[in-house]
């Protein structure tokens, strides 16, 4: 399994560029950042842990993910660039397609989109995304962006996205930029991923991962998809041998390890300890 690092970015901790460079130097495979455009003060949506309150104020201080990854791309050469997770439906899809294609182009094809449906429905509402239709909106956004990335004269006619024949460059070096959906692994989500995405990223509170990954593979086969879905594990605590065995049984491709939102010296010390524990060496 590969090893990634996720930084819950803020305007007061280590910069994404500094951590991405350090992570690459220590042999990590992927660098992840999250996204929230804003947090409405009045909020009816529960946090994924089920609480009324946010765990801390980082949600209100999150940096833009694509600018963050662009700064990381500029100081690295190998490490993958990804989100855990981004919220594509909170941006204009034509503009976002251009941003992502440009980032993939300038980074040499290193981008992966970790996408969420959006647990904060109050945040989605400010972007005019109906909570009950958010999966449909994301489906259309991805289909429209893929058209712009891969077709010479792209067009799309959907309920939430519509545009006539258009030229759009650059085209991503990867062609179809991979999309990994970060969400609870219920049957509805696994069916959606098998039809519209390239893999699944677990939530921090996920249980029964091996069984859910097996369900995803069955849905994948039923959808006629070639190959295997990409399964990535967001590690929320130091894993036990049983955890590692389950993740291996799930066919996980990557483990994603968190670092604290803290000053550079503190984060680099934590990164060194994590790399040593995993037996990583510079590549």
C-alpha atoms as an extended CHARMM CRD file, in Angstrom:
* protein
*
       283  EXT
         1         1  UNK       CA              0.0000000000        0.0000000000        0.0000000000  PROA      1               0.0000000000
         2         2  UNK       CA              1.1100000000        3.5430000000       -0.7470000000  PROA      2               0.0000000000
         3         3  UNK       CA              1.2100000000        6.1940000000        1.9710000000  PROA      3               0.0000000000
         4         4  UNK       CA             -0.2810000000        9.6750000000        1.7030000000  PROA      4               0.0000000000
         5         5  UNK       CA             -0.3250000000       12.6980000000        3.9870000000  PROA      5               0.0000000000
         6         6  UNK       CA             -3.3460000000       14.9470000000        4.5710000000  PROA      6               0.0000000000
         7         7  UNK       CA             -3.0410000000       18.4680000000        5.9440000000  PROA      7               0.0000000000
         8         8  UNK       CA             -6.1990000000       20.1800000000        7.1690000000  PROA      8               0.0000000000
         9         9  UNK       CA             -4.9410000000       23.5070000000        5.8910000000  PROA      9               0.0000000000
        10        10  UNK       CA             -5.4590000000       26.7850000000        7.6780000000  PROA      10              0.0000000000
        11        11  UNK       CA             -4.1460000000       30.3360000000        7.5600000000  PROA      11              0.0000000000
        12        12  UNK       CA             -2.0050000000       29.8550000000       10.6600000000  PROA      12              0.0000000000
        13        13  UNK       CA             -0.1110000000       26.5550000000       10.3480000000  PROA      13              0.0000000000
        14        14  UNK       CA              2.5400000000       25.0630000000        8.0910000000  PROA      14              0.0000000000
        15        15  UNK       CA              2.0940000000       25.9980000000        4.4380000000  PROA      15              0.0000000000
        16        16  UNK       CA              0.9730000000       23.3490000000        1.9410000000  PROA      16              0.0000000000
        17        17  UNK       CA              4.1290000000       23.8870000000       -0.1170000000  PROA      17              0.0000000000
        18        18  UNK       CA              6.4360000000       23.3370000000        2.8610000000  PROA      18              0.0000000000
        19        19  UNK       CA              4.6830000000       20.1190000000        3.9110000000  PROA      19              0.0000000000
        20        20  UNK       CA              4.3830000000       18.7160000000        0.3790000000  PROA      20              0.0000000000
        21        21  UNK       CA              8.1060000000       19.2250000000       -0.1950000000  PROA      21              0.0000000000
        22        22  UNK       CA              8.9610000000       17.6050000000        3.1420000000  PROA      22              0.0000000000
        23        23  UNK       CA              6.5800000000       14.6990000000        2.5010000000  PROA      23              0.0000000000
        24        24  UNK       CA              8.0970000000       14.0490000000       -0.9190000000  PROA      24              0.0000000000
        25        25  UNK       CA             11.5990000000       14.0980000000        0.5580000000  PROA      25              0.0000000000
        26        26  UNK       CA             10.5690000000       11.4600000000        3.1100000000  PROA      26              0.0000000000
        27        27  UNK       CA              9.0420000000        9.0720000000        0.6020000000  PROA      27              0.0000000000
        28        28  UNK       CA              5.3020000000        9.7410000000        0.9060000000  PROA      28              0.0000000000
        29        29  UNK       CA              3.3150000000        9.1230000000       -2.2560000000  PROA      29              0.0000000000
        30        30  UNK       CA              0.4630000000       11.6450000000       -2.1600000000  PROA      30              0.0000000000
        31        31  UNK       CA             -0.2780000000       15.0020000000       -0.5510000000  PROA      31              0.0000000000
        32        32  UNK       CA             -3.9280000000       15.8370000000        0.2750000000  PROA      32              0.0000000000
        33        33  UNK       CA             -5.7840000000       19.0000000000        1.3200000000  PROA      33              0.0000000000
        34        34  UNK       CA             -9.5040000000       19.6060000000        2.0960000000  PROA      34              0.0000000000
        35        35  UNK       CA            -12.0590000000       22.1980000000        0.9870000000  PROA      35              0.0000000000
        36        36  UNK       CA            -14.7460000000       24.3600000000        2.5450000000  PROA      36              0.0000000000
        37        37  UNK       CA            -15.5710000000       27.6570000000        0.8640000000  PROA      37              0.0000000000
        38        38  UNK       CA            -17.1780000000       29.0410000000        4.0240000000  PROA      38              0.0000000000
        39        39  UNK       CA            -19.1160000000       27.8710000000        7.0720000000  PROA      39              0.0000000000
        40        40  UNK       CA            -22.5280000000       29.4730000000        7.6320000000  PROA      40              0.0000000000
        41        41  UNK       CA            -22.8870000000       30.7130000000       11.2050000000  PROA      41              0.0000000000
        42        42  UNK       CA            -26.4070000000       29.3080000000       11.3920000000  PROA      42              0.0000000000
        43        43  UNK       CA            -26.1490000000       25.6250000000       10.5700000000  PROA      43              0.0000000000
        44        44  UNK       CA            -28.7110000000       22.8320000000       10.6770000000  PROA      44              0.0000000000
        45        45  UNK       CA            -26.4200000000       20.1700000000        9.1750000000  PROA      45              0.0000000000
        46        46  UNK       CA            -24.7240000000       17.8320000000       11.6330000000  PROA      46              0.0000000000
        47        47  UNK       CA            -21.0100000000       17.1880000000       11.4210000000  PROA      47              0.0000000000
        48        48  UNK       CA            -20.2520000000       13.6520000000       10.0840000000  PROA      48              0.0000000000
        49        49  UNK       CA            -19.3870000000       12.5830000000       13.6350000000  PROA      49              0.0000000000
        50        50  UNK       CA            -22.9900000000       13.3950000000       14.5510000000  PROA      50              0.0000000000
        51        51  UNK       CA            -22.3060000000       16.4710000000       16.6390000000  PROA      51              0.0000000000
        52        52  UNK       CA            -24.0420000000       19.8130000000       16.5390000000  PROA      52              0.0000000000
        53        53  UNK       CA            -20.7240000000       21.6400000000       16.8750000000  PROA      53              0.0000000000
        54        54  UNK       CA            -17.6540000000       21.5390000000       14.6620000000  PROA      54              0.0000000000
        55        55  UNK       CA            -14.6730000000       19.7200000000       16.2260000000  PROA      55              0.0000000000
        56        56  UNK       CA            -12.5720000000       22.8980000000       15.9520000000  PROA      56              0.0000000000
        57        57  UNK       CA            -12.3600000000       26.1530000000       14.0120000000  PROA      57              0.0000000000
        58        58  UNK       CA            -10.1560000000       24.8660000000       11.1680000000  PROA      58              0.0000000000
        59        59  UNK       CA            -13.2990000000       24.4140000000        9.0740000000  PROA      59              0.0000000000
        60        60  UNK       CA            -13.7160000000       28.1890000000        9.0370000000  PROA      60              0.0000000000
        61        61  UNK       CA            -10.0550000000       28.7800000000        8.1040000000  PROA      61              0.0000000000
        62        62  UNK       CA             -9.5060000000       26.2710000000        5.2810000000  PROA      62              0.0000000000
        63        63  UNK       CA             -7.3380000000       27.4120000000        2.3980000000  PROA      63              0.0000000000
        64        64  UNK       CA             -8.4290000000       27.0790000000       -1.2180000000  PROA      64              0.0000000000
        65        65  UNK       CA             -7.4460000000       23.5450000000       -2.2590000000  PROA      65              0.0000000000
        66        66  UNK       CA             -6.4140000000       24.2220000000       -5.8400000000  PROA      66              0.0000000000
        67        67  UNK       CA             -4.2530000000       27.2210000000       -4.9940000000  PROA      67              0.0000000000
        68        68  UNK       CA             -2.7360000000       25.1520000000       -2.1730000000  PROA      68              0.0000000000
        69        69  UNK       CA             -1.9480000000       22.2580000000       -4.5020000000  PROA      69              0.0000000000
        70        70  UNK       CA             -0.5420000000       24.6200000000       -7.1300000000  PROA      70              0.0000000000
        71        71  UNK       CA              1.9550000000       25.9580000000       -4.5920000000  PROA      71              0.0000000000
        72        72  UNK       CA              2.8390000000       22.3660000000       -3.7040000000  PROA      72              0.0000000000
        73        73  UNK       CA              3.2750000000       21.4360000000       -7.3540000000  PROA      73              0.0000000000
        74        74  UNK       CA              5.7580000000       24.2670000000       -7.8210000000  PROA      74              0.0000000000
        75        75  UNK       CA              8.1950000000       22.9000000000       -5.2080000000  PROA      75              0.0000000000
        76        76  UNK       CA              7.8410000000       19.1400000000       -5.8510000000  PROA      76              0.0000000000
        77        77  UNK       CA              8.4550000000       16.7660000000       -8.7380000000  PROA      77              0.0000000000
        78        78  UNK       CA              7.0030000000       13.3600000000       -7.9050000000  PROA      78              0.0000000000
        79        79  UNK       CA              4.4340000000       13.3970000000       -5.1290000000  PROA      79              0.0000000000
        80        80  UNK       CA              0.7870000000       13.0340000000       -6.1250000000  PROA      80              0.0000000000
        81        81  UNK       CA             -1.5370000000       15.9840000000       -5.5000000000  PROA      81              0.0000000000
        82        82  UNK       CA             -5.0530000000       15.3150000000       -4.2240000000  PROA      82              0.0000000000
        83        83  UNK       CA             -7.9550000000       16.4810000000       -2.0760000000  PROA      83              0.0000000000
        84        84  UNK       CA             -9.5400000000       14.8630000000        0.9750000000  PROA      84              0.0000000000
        85        85  UNK       CA            -12.0220000000       16.0250000000        0.0970000000  PROA      85              0.0000000000
        86        86  UNK       CA            -12.9870000000       18.8020000000       -2.2810000000  PROA      86              0.0000000000
        87        87  UNK       CA            -16.5150000000       19.9600000000       -3.0750000000  PROA      87              0.0000000000
        88        88  UNK       CA            -16.7360000000       20.3830000000       -6.8570000000  PROA      88              0.0000000000
        89        89  UNK       CA            -20.4110000000       21.3790000000       -6.7810000000  PROA      89              0.0000000000
        90        90  UNK       CA            -19.4710000000       24.5970000000       -4.9510000000  PROA      90              0.0000000000
        91        91  UNK       CA            -17.6930000000       25.9470000000       -8.0450000000  PROA      91              0.0000000000
        92        92  UNK       CA            -18.7420000000       26.7720000000      -11.5870000000  PROA      92              0.0000000000
        93        93  UNK       CA            -18.0500000000       23.5280000000      -13.5100000000  PROA      93              0.0000000000
        94        94  UNK       CA            -16.6170000000       25.1640000000      -16.6330000000  PROA      94              0.0000000000
        95        95  UNK       CA            -14.2300000000       27.3150000000      -14.5860000000  PROA      95              0.0000000000
        96        96  UNK       CA            -13.3370000000       24.3820000000      -12.3430000000  PROA      96              0.0000000000
        97        97  UNK       CA            -12.6150000000       22.1790000000      -15.3490000000  PROA      97              0.0000000000
        98        98  UNK       CA            -10.1330000000       24.7930000000      -16.5600000000  PROA      98              0.0000000000
        99        99  UNK       CA             -8.5070000000       25.0850000000      -13.1130000000  PROA      99              0.0000000000
       100       100  UNK       CA             -8.0900000000       21.3300000000      -12.7150000000  PROA      100             0.0000000000
       101       101  UNK       CA             -6.8430000000       20.7840000000      -16.2610000000  PROA      101             0.0000000000
       102       102  UNK       CA             -4.3130000000       23.5790000000      -15.7790000000  PROA      102             0.0000000000
       103       103  UNK       CA             -3.1110000000       22.1380000000      -12.4760000000  PROA      103             0.0000000000
       104       104  UNK       CA             -2.8030000000       18.6650000000      -13.9770000000  PROA      104             0.0000000000
       105       105  UNK       CA             -0.9260000000       20.1200000000      -16.9620000000  PROA      105             0.0000000000
       106       106  UNK       CA              1.5020000000       22.1970000000      -14.9080000000  PROA      106             0.0000000000
       107       107  UNK       CA              2.1660000000       19.3980000000      -12.4060000000  PROA      107             0.0000000000
       108       108  UNK       CA              2.8770000000       16.8070000000      -15.0870000000  PROA      108             0.0000000000
       109       109  UNK       CA             -0.2800000000       14.7670000000      -14.5740000000  PROA      109             0.0000000000
       110       110  UNK       CA             -0.1290000000       14.3620000000      -10.7970000000  PROA      110             0.0000000000
       111       111  UNK       CA             -3.6860000000       15.3920000000       -9.8330000000  PROA      111             0.0000000000
       112       112  UNK       CA             -6.3650000000       13.2070000000       -8.2440000000  PROA      112             0.0000000000
       113       113  UNK       CA             -9.7320000000       14.6490000000       -7.2350000000  PROA      113             0.0000000000
       114       114  UNK       CA            -10.9690000000       13.3960000000       -3.8920000000  PROA      114             0.0000000000
       115       115  UNK       CA            -14.5950000000       14.5520000000       -4.0510000000  PROA      115             0.0000000000
       116       116  UNK       CA            -17.3590000000       14.6880000000       -1.4720000000  PROA      116             0.0000000000
       117       117  UNK       CA            -21.1030000000       15.0510000000       -1.8780000000  PROA      117             0.0000000000
       118       118  UNK       CA            -21.0890000000       17.7180000000        0.8560000000  PROA      118             0.0000000000
       119       119  UNK       CA            -22.1710000000       16.9530000000        4.4100000000  PROA      119             0.0000000000
       120       120  UNK       CA            -22.6870000000       20.6600000000        5.1960000000  PROA      120             0.0000000000
       121       121  UNK       CA            -25.9790000000       21.1940000000        3.4150000000  PROA      121             0.0000000000
       122       122  UNK       CA            -26.1750000000       24.7870000000        4.6730000000  PROA      122             0.0000000000
       123       123  UNK       CA            -22.9040000000       25.4900000000        2.8780000000  PROA      123             0.0000000000
       124       124  UNK       CA            -24.2770000000       23.8110000000       -0.2650000000  PROA      124             0.0000000000
       125       125  UNK       CA            -27.4550000000       25.9040000000       -0.0700000000  PROA      125             0.0000000000
       126       126  UNK       CA            -25.4240000000       29.1090000000       -0.3560000000  PROA      126             0.0000000000
       127       127  UNK       CA            -24.0610000000       27.7160000000       -3.6270000000  PROA      127             0.0000000000
       128       128  UNK       CA            -27.6310000000       27.0180000000       -4.8080000000  PROA      128             0.0000000000
       129       129  UNK       CA            -27.1510000000       23.2420000000       -4.6160000000  PROA      129             0.0000000000
       130       130  UNK       CA            -30.3240000000       21.4570000000       -3.4290000000  PROA      130             0.0000000000
       131       131  UNK       CA            -29.3260000000       19.0360000000       -0.6850000000  PROA      131             0.0000000000
       132       132  UNK       CA            -31.6030000000       16.3180000000       -1.9890000000  PROA      132             0.0000000000
       133       133  UNK       CA            -30.0560000000       16.5550000000       -5.4760000000  PROA      133             0.0000000000
       134       134  UNK       CA            -26.3640000000       16.9240000000       -4.5810000000  PROA      134             0.0000000000
       135       135  UNK       CA            -25.4250000000       13.5140000000       -5.9930000000  PROA      135             0.0000000000
       136       136  UNK       CA            -27.0750000000       14.3750000000       -9.2840000000  PROA      136             0.0000000000
       137       137  UNK       CA            -25.3280000000       17.7540000000       -9.3490000000  PROA      137             0.0000000000
       138       138  UNK       CA            -21.9380000000       16.1150000000       -8.7700000000  PROA      138             0.0000000000
       139       139  UNK       CA            -22.6420000000       13.5130000000      -11.4580000000  PROA      139             0.0000000000
       140       140  UNK       CA            -23.4070000000       16.2430000000      -13.9880000000  PROA      140             0.0000000000
       141       141  UNK       CA            -20.3840000000       18.3310000000      -12.9780000000  PROA      141             0.0000000000
       142       142  UNK       CA            -18.0590000000       15.3580000000      -13.4590000000  PROA      142             0.0000000000
       143       143  UNK       CA            -19.6140000000       14.4170000000      -16.7890000000  PROA      143             0.0000000000
       144       144  UNK       CA            -19.4000000000       18.0060000000      -18.0380000000  PROA      144             0.0000000000
       145       145  UNK       CA            -15.7930000000       18.4430000000      -16.9130000000  PROA      145             0.0000000000
       146       146  UNK       CA            -14.7710000000       15.1550000000      -18.5130000000  PROA      146             0.0000000000
       147       147  UNK       CA            -16.3070000000       16.3260000000      -21.7670000000  PROA      147             0.0000000000
       148       148  UNK       CA            -14.2530000000       19.5380000000      -21.6170000000  PROA      148             0.0000000000
       149       149  UNK       CA            -11.1040000000       17.5630000000      -20.7850000000  PROA      149             0.0000000000
       150       150  UNK       CA            -11.3940000000       14.9320000000      -23.4920000000  PROA      150             0.0000000000
       151       151  UNK       CA            -13.4470000000       16.2280000000      -26.4300000000  PROA      151             0.0000000000
       152       152  UNK       CA            -12.2550000000       18.5560000000      -29.1730000000  PROA      152             0.0000000000
       153       153  UNK       CA            -15.6390000000       20.3250000000      -29.2780000000  PROA      153             0.0000000000
       154       154  UNK       CA            -17.2740000000       19.6350000000      -25.9470000000  PROA      154             0.0000000000
       155       155  UNK       CA            -20.9110000000       20.1710000000      -25.0440000000  PROA      155             0.0000000000
       156       156  UNK       CA            -23.2170000000       19.1120000000      -22.2520000000  PROA      156             0.0000000000
       157       157  UNK       CA            -26.9540000000       19.3150000000      -21.6900000000  PROA      157             0.0000000000
       158       158  UNK       CA            -28.0630000000       18.4760000000      -18.1660000000  PROA      158             0.0000000000
       159       159  UNK       CA            -30.4160000000       19.7440000000      -15.4940000000  PROA      159             0.0000000000
       160       160  UNK       CA            -27.7340000000       21.6610000000      -13.5840000000  PROA      160             0.0000000000
       161       161  UNK       CA            -25.0180000000       22.0970000000      -16.2470000000  PROA      161             0.0000000000
       162       162  UNK       CA            -25.5460000000       23.0840000000      -19.8430000000  PROA      162             0.0000000000
       163       163  UNK       CA            -23.2950000000       24.5310000000      -22.5500000000  PROA      163             0.0000000000
       164       164  UNK       CA            -23.0270000000       24.3040000000      -26.3040000000  PROA      164             0.0000000000
       165       165  UNK       CA            -20.1140000000       23.0920000000      -28.4360000000  PROA      165             0.0000000000
       166       166  UNK       CA            -16.9540000000       24.6770000000      -27.0220000000  PROA      166             0.0000000000
       167       167  UNK       CA            -13.1720000000       24.5280000000      -27.2100000000  PROA      167             0.0000000000
       168       168  UNK       CA            -11.3000000000       24.1680000000      -23.9380000000  PROA      168             0.0000000000
       169       169  UNK       CA             -7.5970000000       23.7380000000      -23.3600000000  PROA      169             0.0000000000
       170       170  UNK       CA             -5.3180000000       22.5600000000      -21.8630000000  PROA      170             0.0000000000
       171       171  UNK       CA             -6.3330000000       18.9370000000      -21.9020000000  PROA      171             0.0000000000
       172       172  UNK       CA             -5.1170000000       17.1090000000      -18.7730000000  PROA      172             0.0000000000
       173       173  UNK       CA             -2.0890000000       14.8880000000      -19.4360000000  PROA      173             0.0000000000
       174       174  UNK       CA             -3.9960000000       12.0420000000      -17.7550000000  PROA      174             0.0000000000
       175       175  UNK       CA             -7.0160000000       12.6090000000      -19.9720000000  PROA      175             0.0000000000
       176       176  UNK       CA             -9.6420000000       11.6140000000      -17.4380000000  PROA      176             0.0000000000
       177       177  UNK       CA             -8.4460000000       12.9930000000      -14.0800000000  PROA      177             0.0000000000
       178       178  UNK       CA             -9.1400000000       10.2930000000      -11.4440000000  PROA      178             0.0000000000
       179       179  UNK       CA            -12.0310000000       10.9430000000       -9.0610000000  PROA      179             0.0000000000
       180       180  UNK       CA            -12.1040000000        9.2140000000       -5.6720000000  PROA      180             0.0000000000
       181       181  UNK       CA            -15.3160000000        9.7740000000       -3.7020000000  PROA      181             0.0000000000
       182       182  UNK       CA            -14.9190000000       10.3220000000        0.0220000000  PROA      182             0.0000000000
       183       183  UNK       CA            -18.1620000000        9.2750000000        1.7330000000  PROA      183             0.0000000000
       184       184  UNK       CA            -19.6830000000        6.7040000000        4.0360000000  PROA      184             0.0000000000
       185       185  UNK       CA            -19.6250000000        3.3560000000        2.2970000000  PROA      185             0.0000000000
       186       186  UNK       CA            -23.3190000000        2.5200000000        2.1080000000  PROA      186             0.0000000000
       187       187  UNK       CA            -24.9170000000        0.6080000000       -0.7860000000  PROA      187             0.0000000000
       188       188  UNK       CA            -26.1870000000        3.7800000000       -2.4840000000  PROA      188             0.0000000000
       189       189  UNK       CA            -22.7250000000        5.3450000000       -2.4050000000  PROA      189             0.0000000000
       190       190  UNK       CA            -21.0210000000        2.2180000000       -3.7350000000  PROA      190             0.0000000000
       191       191  UNK       CA            -23.4780000000        2.0000000000       -6.6140000000  PROA      191             0.0000000000
       192       192  UNK       CA            -22.8950000000        5.6970000000       -7.3870000000  PROA      192             0.0000000000
       193       193  UNK       CA            -19.1050000000        5.2990000000       -7.3540000000  PROA      193             0.0000000000
       194       194  UNK       CA            -19.2140000000        2.2730000000       -9.6220000000  PROA      194             0.0000000000
       195       195  UNK       CA            -21.1300000000        4.2890000000      -12.2010000000  PROA      195             0.0000000000
       196       196  UNK       CA            -19.5430000000        7.7240000000      -11.9410000000  PROA      196             0.0000000000
       197       197  UNK       CA            -16.1450000000        7.6860000000      -10.2020000000  PROA      197             0.0000000000
       198       198  UNK       CA            -12.8630000000        5.7880000000      -10.0350000000  PROA      198             0.0000000000
       199       199  UNK       CA            -12.7110000000        4.7730000000       -6.3980000000  PROA      199             0.0000000000
       200       200  UNK       CA            -13.6620000000        5.2280000000       -2.7560000000  PROA      200             0.0000000000
       201       201  UNK       CA            -12.0100000000        7.0820000000        0.1310000000  PROA      201             0.0000000000
       202       202  UNK       CA            -13.2030000000        6.0660000000        3.5790000000  PROA      202             0.0000000000
       203       203  UNK       CA            -14.4460000000        8.4810000000        6.2030000000  PROA      203             0.0000000000
       204       204  UNK       CA            -12.5220000000        8.8050000000        9.5020000000  PROA      204             0.0000000000
       205       205  UNK       CA            -15.2540000000        6.8910000000       11.3380000000  PROA      205             0.0000000000
       206       206  UNK       CA            -15.6630000000        4.0690000000        8.7900000000  PROA      206             0.0000000000
       207       207  UNK       CA            -16.1190000000        0.4970000000       10.0060000000  PROA      207             0.0000000000
       208       208  UNK       CA            -16.5100000000       -2.7730000000        8.1290000000  PROA      208             0.0000000000
       209       209  UNK       CA            -14.2150000000       -1.5510000000        5.3830000000  PROA      209             0.0000000000
       210       210  UNK       CA            -13.3890000000       -4.9360000000        3.8580000000  PROA      210             0.0000000000
       211       211  UNK       CA            -17.0780000000       -5.7820000000        3.4040000000  PROA      211             0.0000000000
       212       212  UNK       CA            -17.8550000000       -2.3860000000        1.9230000000  PROA      212             0.0000000000
       213       213  UNK       CA            -14.9370000000       -2.6540000000       -0.4940000000  PROA      213             0.0000000000
       214       214  UNK       CA            -16.2270000000       -6.0570000000       -1.5740000000  PROA      214             0.0000000000
       215       215  UNK       CA            -19.6420000000       -4.5090000000       -2.2090000000  PROA      215             0.0000000000
       216       216  UNK       CA            -18.0100000000       -1.8030000000       -4.3140000000  PROA      216             0.0000000000
       217       217  UNK       CA            -16.2510000000       -4.4280000000       -6.4110000000  PROA      217             0.0000000000
       218       218  UNK       CA            -19.5360000000       -6.2490000000       -7.0130000000  PROA      218             0.0000000000
       219       219  UNK       CA            -21.1870000000       -2.9970000000       -8.0820000000  PROA      219             0.0000000000
       220       220  UNK       CA            -18.1450000000       -2.2470000000      -10.2520000000  PROA      220             0.0000000000
       221       221  UNK       CA            -18.4760000000       -5.5680000000      -12.0560000000  PROA      221             0.0000000000
       222       222  UNK       CA            -22.2420000000       -5.1370000000      -12.4280000000  PROA      222             0.0000000000
       223       223  UNK       CA            -21.6330000000       -1.7390000000      -14.0490000000  PROA      223             0.0000000000
       224       224  UNK       CA            -19.3150000000       -3.3470000000      -16.5800000000  PROA      224             0.0000000000
       225       225  UNK       CA            -16.2810000000       -1.3740000000      -15.4540000000  PROA      225             0.0000000000
       226       226  UNK       CA            -12.8730000000       -2.8020000000      -16.3580000000  PROA      226             0.0000000000
       227       227  UNK       CA            -10.1310000000       -3.2460000000      -13.7840000000  PROA      227             0.0000000000
       228       228  UNK       CA            -10.5840000000       -2.5410000000      -10.0800000000  PROA      228             0.0000000000
       229       229  UNK       CA            -11.8670000000        0.4730000000       -8.1030000000  PROA      229             0.0000000000
       230       230  UNK       CA             -9.2360000000        2.4510000000       -6.1830000000  PROA      230             0.0000000000
       231       231  UNK       CA             -9.7790000000        2.1430000000       -2.4070000000  PROA      231             0.0000000000
       232       232  UNK       CA             -8.0080000000        4.6130000000       -0.1030000000  PROA      232             0.0000000000
       233       233  UNK       CA             -8.1310000000        4.5210000000        3.6950000000  PROA      233             0.0000000000
       234       234  UNK       CA             -8.2600000000        7.7360000000        5.7310000000  PROA      234             0.0000000000
       235       235  UNK       CA             -6.4700000000        6.7130000000        8.9270000000  PROA      235             0.0000000000
       236       236  UNK       CA             -8.0020000000        8.3260000000       12.0080000000  PROA      236             0.0000000000
       237       237  UNK       CA             -5.9990000000        6.5330000000       14.7280000000  PROA      237             0.0000000000
       238       238  UNK       CA             -2.9090000000        4.3960000000       15.0970000000  PROA      238             0.0000000000
       239       239  UNK       CA             -3.9750000000        1.1350000000       13.4520000000  PROA      239             0.0000000000
       240       240  UNK       CA             -3.9470000000       -2.2430000000       15.1450000000  PROA      240             0.0000000000
       241       241  UNK       CA             -2.7580000000       -5.4240000000       13.3960000000  PROA      241             0.0000000000
       242       242  UNK       CA             -6.4350000000       -6.2560000000       12.8260000000  PROA      242             0.0000000000
       243       243  UNK       CA             -6.9570000000       -2.8870000000       11.1120000000  PROA      243             0.0000000000
       244       244  UNK       CA             -4.0140000000       -3.4870000000        8.7990000000  PROA      244             0.0000000000
       245       245  UNK       CA             -5.2680000000       -6.9690000000        7.9830000000  PROA      245             0.0000000000
       246       246  UNK       CA             -8.7260000000       -5.6210000000        7.1500000000  PROA      246             0.0000000000
       247       247  UNK       CA             -7.3190000000       -2.8710000000        4.9490000000  PROA      247             0.0000000000
       248       248  UNK       CA             -5.2140000000       -5.4020000000        3.1130000000  PROA      248             0.0000000000
       249       249  UNK       CA             -8.2880000000       -7.6090000000        2.6540000000  PROA      249             0.0000000000
       250       250  UNK       CA            -10.1130000000       -4.5650000000        1.2930000000  PROA      250             0.0000000000
       251       251  UNK       CA             -7.4560000000       -4.2260000000       -1.4080000000  PROA      251             0.0000000000
       252       252  UNK       CA             -6.5910000000       -0.7040000000       -0.2900000000  PROA      252             0.0000000000
       253       253  UNK       CA             -4.1450000000        1.0950000000       -2.5640000000  PROA      253             0.0000000000
       254       254  UNK       CA             -3.1870000000        3.8490000000       -0.1400000000  PROA      254             0.0000000000
       255       255  UNK       CA             -3.2890000000        4.7770000000        3.5360000000  PROA      255             0.0000000000
       256       256  UNK       CA             -3.7760000000        8.4930000000        4.2390000000  PROA      256             0.0000000000
       257       257  UNK       CA             -2.1280000000        9.7350000000        7.4490000000  PROA      257             0.0000000000
       258       258  UNK       CA             -3.0280000000       13.0460000000        9.0790000000  PROA      258             0.0000000000
       259       259  UNK       CA             -0.6530000000       15.6250000000       10.4920000000  PROA      259             0.0000000000
       260       260  UNK       CA             -1.4760000000       18.3550000000       13.0220000000  PROA      260             0.0000000000
       261       261  UNK       CA             -2.4390000000       21.8710000000       12.0090000000  PROA      261             0.0000000000
       262       262  UNK       CA              0.5550000000       23.4690000000       13.7040000000  PROA      262             0.0000000000
       263       263  UNK       CA              3.7370000000       25.4170000000       13.0640000000  PROA      263             0.0000000000
       264       264  UNK       CA              6.2980000000       24.0590000000       10.6180000000  PROA      264             0.0000000000
       265       265  UNK       CA              8.7560000000       22.6880000000       13.1970000000  PROA      265             0.0000000000
       266       266  UNK       CA              6.0270000000       20.7620000000       15.0330000000  PROA      266             0.0000000000
       267       267  UNK       CA              4.5610000000       19.2950000000       11.8480000000  PROA      267             0.0000000000
       268       268  UNK       CA              7.9440000000       18.2640000000       10.4100000000  PROA      268             0.0000000000
       269       269  UNK       CA              8.8280000000       16.5110000000       13.6720000000  PROA      269             0.0000000000
       270       270  UNK       CA              5.4950000000       14.6470000000       13.5140000000  PROA      270             0.0000000000
       271       271  UNK       CA              6.1080000000       13.8080000000        9.8440000000  PROA      271             0.0000000000
       272       272  UNK       CA              9.5370000000       12.3890000000       10.6430000000  PROA      272             0.0000000000
       273       273  UNK       CA              8.0740000000       10.1360000000       13.3240000000  PROA      273             0.0000000000
       274       274  UNK       CA              5.3320000000        8.9320000000       10.9700000000  PROA      274             0.0000000000
       275       275  UNK       CA              7.7930000000        8.2330000000        8.1580000000  PROA      275             0.0000000000
       276       276  UNK       CA             10.0730000000        6.3130000000       10.5440000000  PROA      276             0.0000000000
       277       277  UNK       CA              7.1820000000        4.2440000000       11.8880000000  PROA      277             0.0000000000
       278       278  UNK       CA              6.1650000000        3.3470000000        8.3230000000  PROA      278             0.0000000000
       279       279  UNK       CA              9.7390000000        2.5620000000        7.2910000000  PROA      279             0.0000000000
       280       280  UNK       CA              9.6940000000        5.1170000000        4.4780000000  PROA      280             0.0000000000
       281       281  UNK       CA             12.7960000000        6.2860000000        2.6740000000  PROA      281             0.0000000000
       282       282  UNK       CA             13.3200000000        9.0250000000        0.1060000000  PROA      282             0.0000000000
       283       283  UNK       CA             12.4980000000        7.9820000000       -3.4610000000  PROA      283             0.0000000000
